Amino acid sequence: MPGARRRVDARAPISRSGLEHAVSTEPAAAEGHPGPADTDAPRAGQGAEATGPEETGPEEGAGTPGPDEPDEGSGAAADQDGATAEGKDEGASEAAAEIAAQRELQERIAQRKAAKEGPIAAGGKLSGTAADLLAAVRAVESGERPAAVFSEPDPAPRKIVAEPVRRAPAAAPAGPAEPAVAAVDAVRAVLTEGGAPVSLAAPAAATLGEGADSVLRDDPWQLLRIPGVRPEQADGFARALLGAECGPDDERRGRAVTVWLLEQAAVAGHTALDAPLLAQALGKRAVPDPDEAVQSAIAEGDALVFQDALEEPPGGPASAPESARKTAAEDGAEDGSDDGHEDGEEAERPVRVLVGLERYALAEESLADGLARLVNSLSKEDSSQALADWEPAAAAASGSTAELIRASAGHGLVLHTGAEAARAEPAALVQAAARLGLRVCAAAHTVDGRRRLAEHFGPGAPEGTAVTVSGLLSGAEGPGRDRDGALAVDLLVVLDAPQLDVETAAMLAESLPDGARLVLSGDPSVLWSAGPGRVFADLLAARVCPQIASRTPDPGPVGELVSGIGVGELNQVEAPGKEVVIVPVRDAAEAIHRAVQLVADSVPRAIGVPSEQTQVITPGHGGAAGTRALNAALKERLNPGPGRFGGFDPDDRVAYAPAPGRTVPGRVVRADAQGLHLDCAGTPVVVPQDAVERTVRHGWALTAHQAVGLRWPAAVVVLPGDATQALSRPWVYTAFGRGERHLSVVHGADAALPIAVAEVPAKPRTTRLQTLLRAQVPTAQ
């Protein structure tokens, strides 16, 4: 059956021994080591994995991911498994409003998709895998089979993008509808018959919708649509239901595994996959005919296929993607020529064949359209007048702040890069624009980011100037919307821009009116978004708008150390006030012991930062010194208790995940029949009992992805020897940069740390945003 649609001065690099003696080290403690760490093994007897928040995989590691090996650096993307807890006051309403906003976006891009003309002819000389994928296009054109297939043309001249149809935002629903009891019971019966855990009944009924039990009987592999279920588990379920009919060559299995691999790729941050890579992953999953499985998924509307015409790569054809090289070779073999085209005939540009899920493909397309509209909707006359109006403000500023003001005056889209201290520059831009009478708003990724931004504005800033991205989109914060459903702003500044995934960025772009200015500001060296895409990095690479690089460095030894890491150098820094402390350890048990000692005693006594303002950061949740083991030891020392409510006690520090990719630090207030009462940055939140396990974790120790966008007076980074594969330059940069005044590094990674900083960049992500933008906006000079 068809599935559902969806960067100081350069100094000598520091060695291990040099690192240990660069600054003061803590003396050994006399206390005993903590007890054994919690294990990370799944529960026995479960036929399918049940994951909690931030638990899909460890943090970012080395290597290039494939669709069958999700990018562990994407961390939180699917770790919450889409769970959104209903909270008191802002908890439920904000999450529900986000759902409404996402639905509105999906409707808009669906309208755009429906309004597009038919498929554009391209790749007529393709053969092999590429030609097989295009067979689905021809099937659509002939009316034989339904499919949704897009083919990208060569980059077109600059054009004005039409204003999308806007409607007033839909009223936020009370929350996701719970499946009927009868429906859950029916699904439970099917799961029992197939030997699958009955705990999957409710999520299966909610995901598969009406008639979920029949859907599972007709196509047992639809179980793969439930978060946490893997192909081998779905295979066992199918064998139990279908008996002799079940086989690896079943078309339903190939189609479902294709969609599952694309979902795993999205978890890793990809918005699409190269067709050969997808076929290779299908082969590893025992799909006999990968090409046929991909074609089936395309024909049923479960996936989309794209042909992106590529610019001639700098290194020539050999540096083109595998799919493009293969296509050119196949074309040459087909017509008997050596270079892939007949004598006297102009060579065809290389084509990259990609396959992706509709949900992310259309969001990426909608984002490109929205950004192109903003770039093109500001006329030369308006820009000239704005430059004259804004010049006094720019003249009053200096350095990169003045550059940012001038660039924003004359352009609809501007990119600004810099670290924490550079946040003062977009804040100055917002204040200058407000003095000119413009409607302004600045949005940060987290509540803590909003607080730090507001500090730059001072007490005289209008209410609603500093908001969170989620609050802005949901309507809970900010200026609200006009009659057409667009945000009532003339200038929107978004900080922490690297944390924007394609769907969130698309909603922002779609929500801005014509003539509005959008400034995206952030630190390109931090970890990328939890969700699919790499929006900020793609925009920087596309060079379709002005880019202002801040010349405001972060101060102090911590800032100097982190700045060097950003350009691949682990430099020795002087820390006369013990701003940076390296604590070498031999094993994970010692790492936990020293981390607890630092948080509970050393940092408060020597630095003056209390335990509640010190954050522990480690590469992953599992392992001998992951967040689970560290949180257990920290709780025992700082807030011992029986954990009466789901393992939590009053005054426990927690990490609450109201939505995928978002972590809100909080504190447990109490627990009652309503659920777990939290205080999250002054906002009361009530997490229902059935949502506690998947949305709340202890928060003394976090992963770097949970901590991105947040800052504390002191940070303790734990680098155990068993987590060296998870280290990369972005991970180290992000983790080391979370402490404002002090950084302690519990160092057991030996040479892996300097190697990661010097040689392990961010894992690549396959996206289409650069291609889509260059077709609509000329490259900025």
N, C-alpha and C positions, 0 to 999 in steps of 0.2 A: 504494500500500500504506500501511497505517497506519505512522506514525513512532513513535519511542520516546516513552514517557510522561515526562515531567520539569518679640562688651564696649574718681587722676591728675587731675590737674587739667587743666581745659580750657585750651588755649593756642591761639594763632593757628595755623590750618592752614598747613602748610609748602609753599612753592612749590618749583619745580624749582631755582631759584637758591638759595633758602633752604635746601633740602635739601642741596645740595652744600656749603654753608658752615656748616651747623649744627654740624658736628664736623670734626675734622681730616681732611684728605684725603691720600692717599698721593702722594708725588712721582712724577714719571714715571720709568720705568725705562730703563736704557740698553741693556737686552738686546733682542735681536731678537725679532720676533714668531714664534710657532710656525708650523709649516707648515700647509698647507691642511687643513681639517677633513674628516672622513669624510662622505661623502654619505649620504643616507637613502633612496636609491632602491632599489627591489626588484631582485632579480637578474633578468637578462633570461632569457627562455625559460621561465619558470615559468608554468604555467597556473593555479596557485593560490598564494595568499600563504602564506608560512611565517613565523610570528611567534615571537619569543622572549619571555622574561619581560618584563613591563611594556611591551609593545610594540604593543598594540592601537591606541593613539592617543596624541596629546600630552596634556599635563595640562590641568586645568580652564580653560575660557575663558568668554567672555561669550556671552550668548544663551540661548534656551530650546531644549533639544534635542527632536528628534523621534525616532521609532523608527528612522528611516533615518539619523540623525546621532547616534550614541551620545555620551552625556555624557562628554566627554574628561576631566572632572574625576574620573570614577570610576576612571581610571588603571589600577591594577593588577588590576582585577577579572578581566578575561579575558586579561590580558597573558601569564600563564604558560600559557595554553591548557590549563589543567587539569593541567599536568605536575607530578608530585611525584617528586622524585629519591629513590632509595634511598640513605640515608646510613648510615655506620657508627655503631654504638651507637644514639643517639637518632634519627638521620636516618630510617632505614627504619621502625623500630618505631613512632615517633610518627606518621608520615604514614599508615602502615597502620591504626593504631588510630583515627585520625581518620576514615578511610574506613568502618571498622566502626561508629563512632558515628553517622555520617551514615546508614548503612544502617538502623541501629536506629531512628533518628528517622523515616525514611521509612516503615518498617513500622508504627510507632505511629500516625502521622497517616493512613496508609492504613486502619488499623483504625477510627479515628475516623470517617473518611469513609464507610466501609462501614456503620457503625452509625447514621449519620444517617438521618432520615426522608427521604421523597421530596421532590422540589422544592416549594418554597413558592410558591403562586400569588401573582403580583405583576405590576403593569403590564398589567392586562387591557385597558386602553385605549390601549396603545402602538401605534404604527404606524410605517411607514417602516423605517429601518435597525434601530431597536430591536426592532420587531416581527419583522423578518426574523431577527435573532439569536435571538429567543425561539422561533423555529420549531423549532430544534434541541431545545428543552425538550419541546415537544409531541411531537416525534418519539420522544423517549425514553419519555415516558409512554405512548405508544401501542405501543411496542415495535418501531417501524419501523426505527430506526437507533440504534446504541450511541453514547452521549455522556456526558460528565461535566460537568454544568451546575449552578451554584449560584446561587440568588437570595436576596439579603439581605433580611430582614424589617425593619420599623421597629424602632428601638431598644426592646429589651425591658426590663422591670423587672429590678432586681438579682436575680441568682440565684446559687445555689451551684453551682460547676462541679464536675462529678464527677471523681474521681481517675482518670486514665487507667490503662489496664492497663500494668503494669510487668513487665519480665522482666529476668533477669540479663543483663548485657552479653555480646554474642557475643565469642568469642575472636577476637583480631585476626588476620587472614590474613597470610600471609607477604608479600603485596603484590599488586598488580593482576595478574591472570593475563595472560600474554603470549599473543597469538593463535598458533594452530598455524602451522607453516611452510607447510603445504599450503594453509591458508586464506588466508594472505598472498599466496602465489603465485597463487591463483585470483583474488584481488582485483586483483593486479598485472596480470594478463592483461586484465581488463575495463578497467582504467584505461588501459592501453596502447592498447587498441582504441578508446577514447573520446578519446585524445589528452591525458589528464590526467597530471600528474607521477607517476611510480611511487613517489616518496617518500611519497605519501599512502596507500600500500597498508597498511602496518602500522596507522596510526591509524584507517583506514577499517574494517579487520577488527576492531579492538578496539572501535570505537564501534558498528558495526552488528551485531556479534555473529555467531552461527552463520549460515552461508549468506549472508554479506555480498556475495559476488559475484552471487548471484541477486537479492538486494535491489536492487543497483545496476542490474542489467539490467532488472528490472521497473519500477523507478522511479529513473531516473538523477539526479533532483533530490535524492535522499537524500544525495548528495554534500555538500549544504549543511550536513549535520550534522557534518561534519569541520571543526574549528576552522581559521579562516583562509580558507576557501573562500567566494567571493562569488557572488551570483546570476548575473552575466554569465558567470562561469567554469563554473558548473553548467549554464547554458544551452548553452554550446559542447559540453560533455561529452554532454548529452542529444541534441543534433543529430547528433553523430557516431554515437551508438548507435541512435537511433530513426529517423533519416532524415526522410522525409516525414511521419511520424506526429507529429513534434515541432512544437509550436506554443505561442504565448503563452497560448492559452485552455485548455491542458491542465489538468485538475483537479488532477493531481499537482503541477504547477508552482505553482499558486495556493496549495495547501495547504503546500507546502514553504517558499515565500517568506513565508507568514504566520508559520510557526514561526521562520524565520530572523530576521524582523523583531522578534519577541518576544524572541528570544535577544539580539539587538543592544540592545533596550531594557533587558534585564537587565544587560548590560554597562554601560549608561549609568546604572544604579541603580534603574530602575523595576521594581516587582513586577507591574505590569499597565499596560495602555494604554487610554485612552479609545477606544471603538470608532470614532468618526469620524476620529480621528487615525491609527489603524491603517489604516482604509480609504483615507485620503489617501496614506499611505506605499505601500500596495499599488498604487495608481494610478500613482505615480511609478516603480514597478518594472514597468510595462507589464502588470499583471494586469487583463484586460478587465472582469471582474466582481468587484470587491473584496469585496462582501457575500457572494457565493456562496463565495469562497475562505475567508472567515472561518467561514461556516457549515460548510463541509467540514472544516476543521481541528477545529472543535468536535465535529462528529458523529463524527469518527474518534478522538476522545480526545486529540488533540495539543494542544488548548487548552481553557480553561474560560471561560465567560462569567458575569459577575456583574452584578446590579442593586443598587447601594448607594443606599438611601433617604437623601437629604440633609436636613440641618437647613436651615431658611430662612436663606439667607446674609444678613449684615448689610446689604449693599447692595441687597437685593431680588433678584428673579429675574435682573436683568441681570448680576449678579456670579456667578451660578451657572456651573458648567462648561458648555462648549459642548454636550456630549451631553445635559445636563439641560435646557438652554434649547431645544434642538432637539426633544426629546421633548415638552415642554410645548406648543410651537407646533404640532407635528403632532397632538397630542391635540385642541387647539382647533379645528384645521381639520377634524378628523374628525367632531366632533359639532356643528359650525356655530357654536360660541360663540367670543367674542373672547378669553376668559381661560383657555381650555383646559378648561372644565367647564360643565355645564348649569346653568341658573338654579336656585338653591336647593340645589344639590349642593355639598358641601364639596370644595374644590380638592384634588387629589391632590398629595402631596409630590413635589418634583422627584426624578428618578431618574437616577443616573449609570450608564451602561452601560460596563463595563470588560471587557477580554479579557486573559488572562494564561496563562502556562505553569503546568501543574499543580504542578511542583516548588516554585516560589516561592509560589504561591497557597496551597497547603496548609501550607507552612512558616509563612507569615504567620498563617494561621488557628490553627495549633498554638501559635504564640507568644502570640496573644491569649488562647487558652484557658488556657495555662499561667500567664500573668501574672494573669488573672482568678482562677484557683484560688489563687494566692499571696495576693492581696488579700482574698479572701473566706474563706480557711481559718483566719485568725487571729481567734478569737472576741473579743467585748468583754471577757469575763472574763479571758482570757489577756492581752489588751492592758493591762487595768487592773493585773493583778498584775505584768506586766513593767515597766510605768511606775514602780511602787513599787520594784521591785528595781533598776532602772537609774538611779533618781533620784540616789543618791549619786555615781555616776560622772559624770552630767550636771552636778551641782552643783560637782564638782571641776574641770570644764572651763569654758570661757568662750566667748562669742561664738557663731559659727556651728558650732563643734564641739559645744557643749552642745545646740544646736538639732538637730543631726544625731543625737546619741545619743537624745534624747527621741523624735524622729520614728521612729527605727528600733525603739525599744522598743514602740511602739504600732501599728505598721503592717507588713504583709508586703512592701510594695514602697515604696521611697523613692528619689527622684532627688536627686543632689547635683551642683551645678555649680561650677566654679572652674578656675583655671589651674594651673600646675605647683606653686606653693607651697601650694595648697589640698590637695594630696595628703596633707599631714600630718593633715588632719581625718578622712578615712576610716580612716587608719592608727590614729588615736587611738580611733576607734570599735571597730575590731577588737581592740585591746588591752583596752579596757574590757569588751567582751563575753567575751573569753577569761578575764579575772579573775572573771567571774560564773559560770564553768564551762561556757560554751557552746562548742560545736564551731564553730570559725571558719576562714574561708579568704578570702584576698584575691587576686584574679587581675588581671594586667595584660596588655596586648595584645602586648608584646614582652619579650624577655629583658632588654633594657636597662630597660624599665619595671618589671620584677620586681626588678631590682637597686636601682633608685631607691626603690621601695616598701619593700624590706627594710631600707634604711638608716634609715627611720623607726622600724622595729621594734627595731633594735639587736640585739646578739648573743644576748639571752636569749629570743628568740621561738622557739616550737616549730618543729621542722622541718616544712616543707610548708605553712606559713602563707601565704607569698608564692609564687605560682605564675604561670604563663602560662595564658591561656584555653585555648589548644590543648593544653597539657600536662594541664590539669585534665580536659578532655573525653576525652582519649585514655587517661587513667589513668596516664600517665607521671609526673605530679606530683599533689600534693594528698592529701586524706584517703582517697581511695578511695570505694567504694560499699557500700551495705548489701545485705542479702539480696534486696531488691526492685529493686535496680538503681539506686536513688536515691543521690545524693551524700551522704556521711555528714557533713553540716554543718547547723548551726542558723542560721548567718549567713554569707551569701556576699556579699562586696563586689567589684564588678567595676569596675576603673578603665579609663580610655580607652574609656568606653562609646560614644562616637560612632563607634568603629571596628567595632561589632557589626553585622553584616548579619543579615538575617532568619533565615537557616538556623542560624548560630552562636547567635544569641539564642534561637531555638526550642529548640535542644539544651540550652542552659543552663536555660531555664525548665522543660522537661520533666524535667530531671535533679534538680530540687529536691523534697524531700519536703514533704508538707502541714505547715503550721506554721512552715516555714523562712522566714527573712527575706532579701530580696534588695535590695541597695543598688547602684544604678548611678550611677557617678561619672565625670565627664568635663568637658571644656571644649567647650561647644557652638559655639565660634567656629572650631574647626579643620575641616579637610576631613572629609567624611563617609566612610563605609565604602567599601572597594573593591568589595564585593559588593552585590547588590541590597538596597534598603530604606534607610530612614533612621530606625532604631529609636529612638535617643535623642531625636531631634528630634520624632518622632511622639508619644512618651510625654510630652515636655514640653508639646506642643500639646494633647494630649488631657486633661491635668489630671485624671487619675484617681487620683493619689496625692500625698503631700506632696512639696514641692520645696524644698530647702534651698540657697540661694545663698551661697557662701563670701564672706567679707569679708576674706580673706587675699590681699593683692596680691603679685604677683611683684616682687622687689626690683630696684633698680639701673636704669640708663638703658635697658637692653634691655627689662626688664619694663615700664617706663613707656611706651616706644615701642610695644610690642606691645599693651598694654592700650588705648591710643588707637586702634590699628588695629581692634581688636575692636568698637568702636562707630563705625567709619567715619571716624576722624580720623587723619590723618598729621601728628602734632605734632612740633614742634622739641623736641629733648631736649638737655640738657647732659651731655657725656661727658668730664669732665676727665681720665680715665684711658684715653681712646681706646676706651671700651667699644663705641661705635658709630662706624664710619668709612664715609663715602660716597666711592666712587671713580667719578667720571664717565668714560665711555668713548664713543667715536664710532661704533665698529662692532664686529662680532662678533669679528674677529681681535684687536682690542685688548682686548676683554673676556676672551678666553681668556688672552692674555698677562698681564693684570693679575691674573686669578684664580690663575694658576700662581705668579706672584711673591708674592702674599699668602700662599698656603699654604706655599710652600717657604722664604720668607725673611722677609717683613714681620711676619706674625703671630708666628712663633717668636721673632724678635728683639725686637719692641716689646711684645708681650703676654705672652710666655713660654709660649705653648701650642705644643707640638711639632706637626709636620706630620701625624703619625698621629692626632692628636686634633682635627684641623680638618676639617670636612666642607663640601664644595661642594654647593650646591643650585641647580638650574636648572629652568625650566618643563617641559622635555620631553626625550626621548631624541634626536630628530632635530634638524635645523636646524644652522646654522653654529656655534652655541654651545650645543648640546645635550649630554647626558651622554656620547655617543659621542666627540664632538670634544674635550670637556674631559678625559675619561678618557685619551684617547690622548696629549694634551699633558702631563697630570700624570704618566702612567706614564713618558714619555720623560724627564721631569725628576727624578722621585723614585725610580723603580725600572726603569731601562732594561733591556731584554732582548729576546731574539728571539721570545718567546711560543711556546715549543716545544710546549706542550700546549694546543691550542685557543686560542692567543693569550695564555696565562697563563704566568707565571714565579713561582718561589718569592718570597714576601714581597709579592706583589701584593695590594692591597686589593680585596675583591670584595663583591658583594651577591648573596647566595644566596637563592633563592626556593623553599623546600621545598613550598609550597602557594600557590594563588592568593590574592593580597592580603596575603601575608606576606613581609617582606624581613628577612633576617638578615645583618648586616654580618660579614665574616670576613676571613681572611688565608690566602693559599695557602701550604701547607707544602711540598708536593712533589706529584709526579705519577708514577704507575706504571701497570702493567697493570690494576690494580683501578679506577683512575680518578683524579680530582683530589682530593687530600687537603686539607681546609680546617680551620682553627681558628676556630670561631664562638663567641666569648665564652667560650673555655675548653672548649668541647665539640668533640671531633674528629668530623668528618663526611667521608665519602668519597662523592663524586658520580661515578657510573658515566660512562664515556666518552660513551655515547650520550645522556646527559642534560645534559652540560656546556653545550652550546650554548643550550638552552632554559631552564636554571635558574640559570646563573651569569653575572654581568656584572662588569666592573670597577667598583669602588665608591668611588673618590675623589670622584666626582660622582654624586649621586642626584637623583631628582625629589622634589618635596614629598610626593607620596603614598608613595613608598618610605621617606621620612624620618619620616613621622608616627608618633608614639609613641616616637621616639628623640630623644636629646639628646646634644650634644657640648660640650666646653669652648668651642669657637669654631666659628662657621659663616660661610661666604662664600656669599652669595646672588648669583647672576649673572642679570641681567635684560637680555638682549640686545634690540635694537630689533625683531628679527623675531619675538619671542615675546609682544608686547603683547596679542594677542588671547587668550592663555592666562591672563592675570592676572585675579584676582578677589579680593575681600576675604578669603575663607577661605584662598585660596592664599597671599597675602602674609602673613596672620596665622600660618599654619602654618610657612612657610619662615623668617620673621624670628624665630620663637620657638624655633628648634632650637638656638641658641647660648646657653649658660649664662653665660659671662663676656664674650664678645666677639661682635660682629656686624659684618661688612664687607659692604657692598652695592656690587657692581660694576654701576653704573647707566647703562644705555643706553636705557631705556624712555621717557625724556622725560616728558610729561604723563600718559602712560598709567598710571603708578604711582599718583599721587594720585586719578585718576579711578576706577581699579579699587577702591581702598580706600573711596572715598566712594559709589560708584554701582553697583558690580557685586557683588551678593550671590551666594550659592550657587545653582547651577542647580537648578531644581525637580525633584523626583522624584515620580512617581505611585505611591502606596502605598495600602493599605487598612487599615492597623493602627489608625488612629484610629477609623474606623467600626466595626471589629470590637470594639474595646475598649469603646466607649461603649454598645454593645448589651448588655454584660455587667457593667460596673462604672459606678456613678454618678460624675458629675463631682465631684472633691474641692472643698470650699469653702475 
